[in-house]
Amino acid sequence: MIFLRVIHVCFVLTLAVASAEPLTRLAEIRALTPEAAAKGLPVRVEGTVVAIEPSTRQQFFLHDGADGCFIRPIDAQRKVGLVPGDQVLVEGVSDALGYYPSVRNARVKVLGKRELPVPLKPGAGQMFAPELDSQWAEVPAMVTGCDMGDDRVTLALEVHGLPFKAELPVTPDAADRASALMQRPVLLRG
């Protein structure tokens, strides 16, 4: 009898989460506690793809005009081929990954193209703040080194006088482009 009640309670909790109104703004997702995000709350949000995660080329960062969030599509959508500037509809569930919650098991529908949003411009005192996690930002930087991997280029940078690393996808001309940037000022967006 107790076992049946436990199953019933679990089933009712699962139905409650599944039937909840979806979160429609990235600020709502970012405001979740890790415990709430881990419950897999439904998410349905539109936004602009601002960056693709270099090693998977499938996971990406989404910006809804106010906030950013990391998105992990379901395996069946691994070949969508998104690029920055794609306007998409994301339907998935919340997850407690990283400093701020993210979206997993996402179904992604491309709606069109859009200009990239205006990036935040954090100062030196904000560079390593957890609040910048998954946000779209731009900072002046100096390239001081480069490491070429199989799936990404890692640039060593100096940002506001502080050491910083940035990961970029590998392209056919990545090594030449990285070499041309050594000891030069750049504008870093990501």
C-alpha angles and dihedrals in degrees: 000000000000090000091054091050091052091050090047092050091048091048092049091048091049091050091048092054093044093050096045118117108265122251106250103184128058089226088064091054093046090050093058119108114239089253093052093044091051090061090075098240114194117263129194113170139152122217150133123276104237101174142004120225102249101220098049100027085203105071114074149175118253128200122196096193094273109039143017133231139179114245128200113192123213114266093254090064097051091114099054091112100213122189132193109279096037111134107218144177112225122197117180143102135283121261133189095232119143130345090319129030118270137194123259135182088031125177108208126203119186110225099178141283130310138176114263112260123255105273126232113252106214121194126225092275092056101043097100099031113132088228089073091063108126093354123133107247142164128206137169111250144174118224110229103166147355137215119194115210131177094259105020147024114230114204120200107216142176111225118183086342093305128113114253137169126213126192120215131181118259114254128178091260097037096114093050093045092048092049091051090056097054113129091357129122114249138175108241119206124183 
